[in-house]
Amino acid sequence: MKCLIPFLLLLVGCTTKVDPSKVSTTPAPEPINLAAVGQGLDVIDSRVAASVVVSRELIQGGKPGKADQELSIAQSLLPKPTEGDVAVSRLRADKASDAEYEAQRKKAEAKQKESEDAWKKLEGQVIKNKEVLKAKDDRIAELEAEIKRIKHQADKNLWSIAGVAVAVLGAFATAFASPKAGVPLLACGAAIGAFPHVVDSQYFPIIVGVFLALSGAIGIWFIWDYARDRINPPKPPAE
C-alpha cells in the first residue's frame, strides 16, 4: 500500500486543461476590404462620368434644362468643392481659350491616370502586407509550439531525474538494508520516471480509471478484512 502513495501524488499533480473560451484574448483589428471600397468608388466615378456625357449630349441637343438636372445628379455624387477651386473654374470659364481648355483636359487625364496607378499600387501593398502579417502570425504560432514543447520536455526531464533519484535510493536500500525496503522504492522510481510518458499516452484516461478502480477495490478489501478481524478475532491455537 505504501507504493500507492507516489501514484496518488502524481495524479494530484496532473495539470488541468484550461477552457480556451474563458481565456481573454486581445481582439484582432477588423480587416479593411479595400477591393470593396475601390469598387464603390468606381461605381460613383462611372455614374458621374455618365451624367456628364449625357449632359453634353443634352446641351448639344438644345435641352439645357435636362442637362442641368443631369449635372445636379453628378454634383450630388461628388464631394463639396473648395471655394478656391470654384473661383479657378469660374475664371477659366470667363477667360480660357480653346487651347487652354485642351491643356487643362490633358492635365486632368494625367491626374486621373496617376490616381489610378496609385490605387493599384495601394492594393498591391495591402496584399503584400497581409502576406507579411500572415507569415509573422505563422512564425509566432511556431515559436509558441516550440516553447510549449521545450517546457513539456523539461517537465519530463524533472520526472526522470526524480525517478532516477528514488531508484538510486531503492538500490542503496536493497544493498545496505533489505530488499523489502528497497524493492518498493525501485518500483516507485520506475513509476515516477514513466509517469510523463503515461500522461502523454492516449490511453491515460483508461489507465487512470483502472488505477482508481483497483485502488478502490483494494481499499474496500482492506476495510472488509479489518472489520472481519474485529468481529471474528482469530481463535488462539488449541493446546
C-alpha positions in Angstrom: 0.0 0.0 0.0 2.9 2.4 0.6 3.9 2.2 -3.0 0.5 3.6 -4.0 1.2 6.9 -2.3 3.5 8.2 -5.1 0.8 7.3 -7.7 -1.8 9.3 -5.8 0.6 12.3 -5.5 1.2 12.1 -9.3 -2.5 12.1 -10.0 -3.0 15.1 -7.8 -0.2 17.0 -9.7 -1.8 16.5 -13.1 -2.3 19.8 -14.9 -5.9 20.7 -15.5 -6.9 21.9 -19.0 -8.0 25.5 -19.4 -11.1 26.2 -21.4 -10.0 28.4 -24.4 -13.3 30.1 -24.4 -12.7 31.5 -20.9 -9.2 32.9 -21.7 -9.3 36.7 -22.5 -7.5 37.5 -25.7 -6.8 40.8 -27.4 -9.2 41.3 -30.3 -7.6 41.4 -33.7 -8.3 44.5 -35.8 -11.0 44.1 -38.4 -9.6 43.8 -41.9 -10.5 46.5 -44.5 -11.9 45.2 -47.7 -10.0 47.6 -50.0 -11.4 45.9 -53.1 -15.0 46.6 -52.0 -14.1 50.3 -51.2 -12.4 50.7 -54.6 -15.4 49.1 -56.3 -17.8 51.5 -54.6 -15.6 54.5 -55.7 -15.5 53.1 -59.3 -19.3 53.0 -59.3 -19.6 56.6 -58.2 -17.0 57.7 -60.8 -18.8 55.9 -63.5 -22.2 57.4 -62.7 -20.7 60.9 -62.5 -19.0 60.4 -65.9 -22.3 59.1 -67.4 -24.2 62.2 -66.1 -21.6 64.5 -67.7 -21.7 62.7 -71.0 -25.5 62.8 -71.1 -25.4 66.5 -70.1 -23.2 67.4 -73.0 -25.5 65.5 -75.3 -28.5 67.4 -73.9 -26.8 70.7 -74.3 -25.9 69.9 -77.9 -29.5 68.8 -78.5 -30.8 72.1 -77.2 -32.1 70.8 -73.9 -30.3 72.9 -71.2 -32.9 72.3 -68.6 -32.4 68.5 -68.7 -28.7 69.0 -68.9 -28.8 71.0 -65.6 -30.8 68.2 -64.0 -28.2 65.6 -65.0 -25.4 67.8 -63.8 -27.1 68.2 -60.4 -27.1 64.4 -60.1 -23.4 64.3 -60.9 -22.8 67.1 -58.3 -24.6 65.1 -55.6 -22.3 62.2 -56.2 -19.2 64.3 -55.7 -17.7 65.9 -52.6 -18.2 69.6 -52.0 -15.6 71.7 -53.8 -13.5 74.3 -52.0 -14.1 78.0 -52.7 -10.7 78.3 -54.3 -11.4 75.6 -56.8 -14.8 77.1 -57.7 -13.1 80.5 -58.2 -10.5 78.9 -60.5 -13.2 77.2 -62.6 -15.1 80.5 -62.9 -12.1 82.4 -64.0 -11.3 79.7 -66.5 -14.8 79.8 -67.9 -14.6 83.6 -68.4 -11.1 83.9 -69.9 -9.7 80.5 -71.0 -9.2 79.9 -74.7 -9.8 76.6 -76.6 -6.0 75.8 -76.4 -6.0 76.4 -72.6 -9.1 74.1 -72.2 -7.2 71.4 -74.1 -4.2 71.8 -71.9 -6.4 71.5 -68.8 -8.0 68.4 -70.2 -4.6 66.8 -70.7 -3.6 67.7 -67.2 -6.9 66.2 -65.8 -6.3 62.9 -67.8 -2.8 62.7 -66.5 -4.0 63.3 -62.9 -6.7 60.6 -63.3 -4.1 58.1 -64.6 -1.8 59.0 -61.7 -4.6 58.3 -59.2 -5.5 55.0 -60.8 -1.8 53.9 -60.7 -1.6 55.0 -57.0 -4.7 53.0 -56.2 -3.3 49.9 -57.9 -0.1 50.3 -56.0 -2.0 50.6 -52.8 -4.0 47.4 -53.5 -0.7 45.6 -54.2 0.8 46.9 -51.0 -2.2 45.8 -48.9 -2.0 42.3 -50.3 1.8 42.2 -49.6 1.1 43.5 -46.0 -1.4 40.7 -45.5 1.1 38.1 -46.6 3.7 39.6 -44.3 1.3 39.6 -41.3 0.3 36.0 -42.0 3.9 34.9 -42.2 4.5 36.7 -38.8 1.5 35.0 -37.3 2.6 31.6 -38.5 6.1 32.2 -37.1 4.6 33.3 -33.7 2.5 30.1 -33.6 5.5 28.0 -34.5 7.6 29.6 -31.7 4.8 29.2 -29.2 4.5 25.5 -30.1 8.3 25.2 -29.7 8.2 26.8 -26.3 5.4 24.5 -25.2 7.4 21.5 -26.5 10.6 22.6 -24.6 8.6 23.2 -21.4 7.0 19.8 -21.7 10.3 18.2 -22.3 11.8 20.0 -19.2 8.9 18.6 -17.2 9.6 15.1 -18.5 13.3 15.5 -17.5 12.3 16.6 -14.0 10.2 13.5 -13.6 13.0 11.3 -15.0 15.5 12.8 -12.5 13.1 12.3 -9.6 12.5 8.7 -10.8 16.3 8.0 -11.0 16.8 9.5 -7.6 14.2 7.3 -6.0 15.6 4.3 -7.8 19.1 5.0 -6.6 17.7 5.2 -3.0 16.0 1.9 -3.6 19.2 0.3 -4.8 21.1 1.6 -1.8 18.3 0.4 0.5 18.3 -3.0 -1.2 22.1 -3.3 -0.9 22.6 -2.0 2.7 19.2 -2.5 4.4 16.8 -5.1 3.0 15.1 -5.9 -0.3 11.8 -5.4 1.5 12.6 -1.7 1.9 14.5 -1.3 -1.4 12.3 -3.1 -4.0 9.2 -0.8 -3.3 11.5 2.2 -3.8 12.8 0.8 -7.1 9.3 0.2 -8.3 8.2 3.7 -7.3 11.2 5.2 -9.0 10.3 3.3 -12.2 6.7 4.5 -11.9 7.8 8.1 -11.4 10.1 8.1 -14.4 7.4 6.5 -16.6 4.6 8.9 -15.4 5.0 11.7 -18.1 5.0 9.1 -20.8 1.9 7.6 -19.4 0.2 11.0 -19.2 1.0 11.7 -22.9 -0.4 8.4 -23.9 -3.9 8.3 -25.5 -4.7 5.6 -23.0 -4.1 7.8 -20.0 -7.8 8.2 -19.1 -8.2 4.4 -19.3 -5.1 3.9 -17.1 -6.4 6.4 -14.5 -9.8 4.7 -14.5 -8.3 1.2 -14.0 -5.9 2.5 -11.3 -8.7 4.2 -9.3 -10.9 1.1 -9.7 -8.1 -1.1 -8.4 -7.3 1.3 -5.6 -10.9 1.4 -4.6 -11.2 -2.4 -4.7 -8.0 -2.8 -2.6 -9.3 -0.2 -0.1 -12.6 -1.9 0.2 -10.9 -5.2 0.7 -8.7 -3.9 3.5 -11.7 -2.3 5.2 -13.7 -5.5 4.9 -10.7 -7.6 6.2 -10.2 -5.2 9.1 -13.9 -5.3 10.0 -13.9 -9.1 9.8 -11.0 -9.4 12.1 -12.6 -7.1 14.6 -15.9 -9.1 14.5 -14.3 -12.5 14.3 -11.0 -12.3 16.1 -8.7 -15.3 15.4 -9.0 -18.1 17.9 -5.9 -19.0 19.9 -4.4 -22.3 18.9 -5.7 -25.3 20.9 -3.2 -26.7 23.3 
